[in-house]
Amino acid sequence: MNRTILATVIVLSTLGLAACGNSSGERALSGAGIGAGVGLVGGALVGAPVTGAAIGAAAGAGTGALTDKDQIDLGKPIWK
């Protein structure tokens, strides 16, 4: 699978996690998923997809946990 197809599949898959949620835990979870997907794509482009995914997940989870509903509110999570 070439990198363009892989990147497209990953980005489209993470769009399902785009709803941030109401609690800081829900935002941390969805932020980690989105960050991991974006980090995986970025890491794959430079040859380190696992490292990119780990960094992206940590950054996304931290951002989600440190924000409140008024700062980031993309709607109701798909798991509710």
CORWO-V649101 format. One record per residue. N is the residue number from 1. PSI is psi in whole degrees, 0 to 359 (999 if undefined). Layout:
((N	PSI) (N	PSI))
This chain:
((1	126) (2	168) (3	326) (4	315) (5	317) (6	314) (7	318) (8	315) (9	317) (10	315) (11	316) (12	325) (13	322) (14	343) (15	333) (16	341) (17	10) (18	340) (19	124) (20	324) (21	176) (22	325) (23	164) (24	328) (25	318) (26	319) (27	324) (28	318) (29	311) (30	325) (31	320) (32	318) (33	314) (34	315) (35	320) (36	319) (37	314) (38	318) (39	324) (40	316) (41	311) (42	317) (43	324) (44	327) (45	335) (46	4) (47	13) (48	67) (49	323) (50	318) (51	316) (52	318) (53	320) (54	316) (55	316) (56	319) (57	317) (58	316) (59	317) (60	318) (61	319) (62	317) (63	316) (64	319) (65	331) (66	4) (67	164) (68	174) (69	327) (70	335) (71	317) (72	112) (73	98) (74	11) (75	189) (76	132) (77	152) (78	342) (79	2) (80	999))
